[in-house]
Amino acid sequence: MAEPGGSGPIGPYPEGVTTDEQRADYDKLRRRVLWKMPSGLYVIGARGTTPDALGLMTANWVAQLSFAPKLVGVSVERTAVTHRLVSEGGCFSVSFVTREDRAIVRRFTKPVEVDVDAKTLNGFPYIERVTRAPILSQAAAFVDCEVRQTAEVGDHSLFVGEVVDAAFLADEDTDVLRMEDTRMNYGG
């Protein structure tokens, strides 16, 4: 079995899958099946402990976890800059991107260029609300969250945040981006 983040297939495997070739084929099949799980595509905002420690990151592992209190979970790879920022700052935001703005998510797959004076990240304006984690100004909607729990899950951490602010920045009926609206896939 390969280590997370390593190369090669990752187990466990069903009975009868024993050769390296069978494991590789099964691993590809399992990934394709997991890619079929419906998921949104979001931009996660994070703030560290210094004024210029800001980031926005494209993510699809986001879900509401609880009704009372209102809890949202985001899963972030432990090697990501955003992981460090959320850990330090104890907060994150989730910007819901409109379908029309689908190209924007590609701009946040790498570390961002921060301009605190202009209030832009990679040239895109952001706003701050309760936690001061950056929120895309052109988002359809957002949730602003304070971290309440963190769990290590494989090569990621699941940050569980309580929603302390939320709003629509566009018409409530605006369609938001889903993974299947792009040619991107992540996970599996």
Backbone torsions as a table, in degrees:
resi	resn	phi	psi	omega
1	MET	NA	130.9	179.3
2	ALA	-77.2	152.2	176.8
3	GLU	-76.7	149.8	174.7
4	PRO	-54.8	137.1	-179.2
5	GLY	81.7	-7.4	179.0
6	GLY	-87.2	-172.0	179.2
7	SER	-103.1	156.9	178.2
8	GLY	95.4	168.4	-178.7
9	PRO	-63.5	154.9	179.2
10	ILE	-121.0	126.9	178.5
11	GLY	-78.3	-177.3	7.7
12	PRO	-79.8	168.4	-177.4
13	TYR	-123.7	149.9	176.3
14	PRO	-68.3	161.3	177.9
15	GLU	-55.4	136.9	178.7
16	GLY	94.4	-13.4	177.1
17	VAL	-93.7	99.4	-170.9
18	THR	-125.1	-28.5	-177.0
19	THR	-88.7	160.8	177.8
20	ASP	-58.8	-39.8	179.6
21	GLU	-65.1	-43.4	178.1
22	GLN	-63.8	-40.3	179.0
23	ARG	-64.0	-42.5	178.5
24	ALA	-63.5	-44.1	178.5
25	ASP	-63.2	-43.7	179.7
26	TYR	-64.7	-40.8	179.7
27	ASP	-60.4	-42.6	178.1
28	LYS	-64.1	-42.4	178.7
29	LEU	-62.2	-48.0	-178.3
30	ARG	-60.4	-41.4	177.4
31	ARG	-61.0	-45.2	-179.4
32	ARG	-62.4	-39.3	177.7
33	VAL	-63.9	-46.7	-179.1
34	LEU	-63.8	-32.1	177.6
35	TRP	-64.5	-20.3	179.8
36	LYS	-77.3	-13.1	179.3
37	MET	-65.3	124.9	-179.8
38	PRO	-62.7	135.5	176.7
39	SER	-154.1	152.7	176.2
40	GLY	-82.0	176.2	175.0
41	LEU	-131.6	121.4	-169.8
42	TYR	-127.6	171.5	170.7
43	VAL	-120.4	118.2	-178.8
44	ILE	-91.4	129.7	176.0
45	GLY	-103.2	143.1	180.0
46	ALA	-143.1	150.8	179.6
47	ARG	-133.0	129.8	175.8
48	GLY	-89.2	-149.5	-173.8
49	THR	-99.0	-7.4	177.1
50	THR	-113.8	157.3	-175.7
51	PRO	-56.8	-31.5	-178.6
52	ASP	-97.5	6.1	178.0
53	ALA	-86.5	77.8	-177.4
54	LEU	-127.0	153.2	175.7
55	GLY	-158.4	155.8	170.7
56	LEU	-130.3	137.5	-175.9
57	MET	-140.0	134.8	173.9
58	THR	-70.6	135.7	-179.7
59	ALA	-150.6	152.6	173.8
60	ASN	-124.8	-9.2	179.0
61	TRP	-91.0	78.7	-177.7
62	VAL	-135.5	135.8	179.1
63	ALA	-157.5	149.3	169.4
64	GLN	-74.6	134.7	-174.7
65	LEU	-111.7	-20.9	-174.9
66	SER	-154.4	148.0	175.6
67	PHE	-85.5	-42.5	-175.9
68	ALA	-136.3	104.5	-0.4
69	PRO	-75.9	169.2	178.0
70	LYS	-73.5	107.6	-178.5
71	LEU	-118.3	137.9	177.1
72	VAL	-123.5	139.2	177.8
73	GLY	-112.3	138.9	172.1
74	VAL	-127.2	134.5	179.4
75	SER	-105.2	122.6	-173.7
76	VAL	-128.0	131.4	177.9
77	GLU	-59.1	134.0	-174.4
78	ARG	-63.1	-21.8	179.3
79	THR	-85.9	-6.0	-177.0
80	ALA	-75.9	145.8	175.0
81	VAL	-57.1	-40.2	-179.7
82	THR	-59.1	-36.0	178.5
83	HIS	-58.4	-48.0	-179.8
84	ARG	-61.6	-43.7	-177.8
85	LEU	-64.5	-44.4	179.0
86	VAL	-64.7	-41.9	178.9
87	SER	-60.7	-45.4	-179.4
88	GLU	-68.9	-47.6	-172.4
89	GLY	-83.9	-20.3	179.0
90	GLY	69.1	25.5	-179.2
91	CYS	-155.4	164.0	172.8
92	PHE	-158.9	159.3	173.1
93	SER	-121.4	157.6	174.1
94	VAL	-126.1	114.6	176.2
95	SER	-96.0	126.7	176.3
96	PHE	-88.6	121.3	-175.5
97	VAL	-91.4	140.7	176.9
98	THR	-73.4	154.1	177.2
99	ARG	-59.4	-35.2	179.9
100	GLU	-65.6	-25.1	-178.4
101	ASP	-98.2	24.7	-173.4
102	ARG	-55.9	-29.9	-178.5
103	ALA	-66.9	-21.4	-176.8
104	ILE	-63.1	-32.2	-175.3
105	VAL	-64.4	-28.7	177.9
106	ARG	-67.8	-23.2	-179.7
107	ARG	-73.5	-11.4	-176.0
108	PHE	-121.9	32.7	175.7
109	THR	-95.9	-6.1	178.5
110	LYS	-128.5	165.5	176.9
111	PRO	-53.5	147.2	-172.7
112	VAL	-97.1	157.5	172.1
113	GLU	-91.9	119.8	-174.8
114	VAL	-98.9	130.4	171.4
115	ASP	-127.9	91.9	-176.0
116	VAL	-63.4	-40.1	-178.5
117	ASP	-63.7	-42.1	179.2
118	ALA	-84.0	-8.8	-175.6
119	LYS	55.1	52.5	176.4
120	THR	-130.7	152.0	172.0
121	LEU	-127.9	120.9	-172.8
122	ASN	52.9	32.6	177.8
123	GLY	84.2	-2.9	-179.4
124	PHE	-98.9	128.0	179.5
125	PRO	-63.8	145.8	175.7
126	TYR	-131.2	160.0	174.6
127	ILE	-119.5	165.0	175.7
128	GLU	-125.4	143.0	177.2
129	ARG	-124.5	-131.2	-172.0
130	VAL	-59.2	-52.4	-175.2
131	THR	-84.1	-14.6	-175.2
132	ARG	72.0	9.6	170.0
133	ALA	-67.8	138.6	-176.6
134	PRO	-65.4	141.9	177.9
135	ILE	-127.4	130.2	178.5
136	LEU	-58.7	126.8	179.3
137	SER	-60.4	-32.0	-177.7
138	GLN	-93.3	13.6	178.1
139	ALA	-64.3	152.1	174.5
140	ALA	-72.8	-35.8	-179.5
141	ALA	-162.7	170.7	177.9
142	PHE	-154.0	160.7	163.9
143	VAL	-125.9	142.6	179.4
144	ASP	-117.3	125.4	-168.8
145	CYS	-129.8	143.8	170.2
146	GLU	-101.3	131.1	-177.9
147	VAL	-66.8	129.1	177.2
148	ARG	-110.1	-28.0	179.8
149	GLN	-151.4	155.3	173.4
150	THR	-135.7	133.5	177.6
151	ALA	-128.7	134.7	174.7
152	GLU	-80.0	126.2	-179.4
153	VAL	-132.5	99.4	-177.4
154	GLY	61.7	-128.9	-179.1
155	ASP	-91.5	8.5	178.9
156	HIS	-118.5	168.8	167.4
157	SER	-118.9	138.5	175.3
158	LEU	-96.3	112.8	176.3
159	PHE	-94.1	122.3	178.4
160	VAL	-102.6	116.9	-177.2
161	GLY	-118.6	142.3	174.3
162	GLU	-87.3	132.2	179.7
163	VAL	-71.2	116.3	179.0
164	VAL	-107.2	-8.7	177.0
165	ASP	-162.3	146.1	177.7
166	ALA	-157.9	147.7	178.3
167	ALA	-164.8	159.0	168.6
168	PHE	-91.8	133.4	175.0
169	LEU	-105.2	-7.7	175.7
170	ALA	-130.6	177.5	176.6
171	ASP	-55.8	137.3	-177.5
172	GLU	-57.0	-26.4	-179.2
173	ASP	-86.1	1.2	179.5
174	THR	-62.5	130.6	177.7
175	ASP	-70.6	133.2	178.8
176	VAL	-101.1	157.2	-174.7
177	LEU	-67.9	140.2	173.2
178	ARG	-124.8	156.0	-178.8
179	MET	-54.1	-40.0	-176.5
180	GLU	-69.7	-10.2	175.5
181	ASP	-78.0	-8.2	-178.0
182	THR	-120.3	177.5	173.6
183	ARG	-96.1	11.1	-178.3
184	MET	-84.8	152.9	166.2
185	ASN	-146.0	148.0	-178.0
186	TYR	-148.0	138.5	177.4
187	GLY	106.6	-170.8	-179.1
188	GLY	83.1	NA	NA
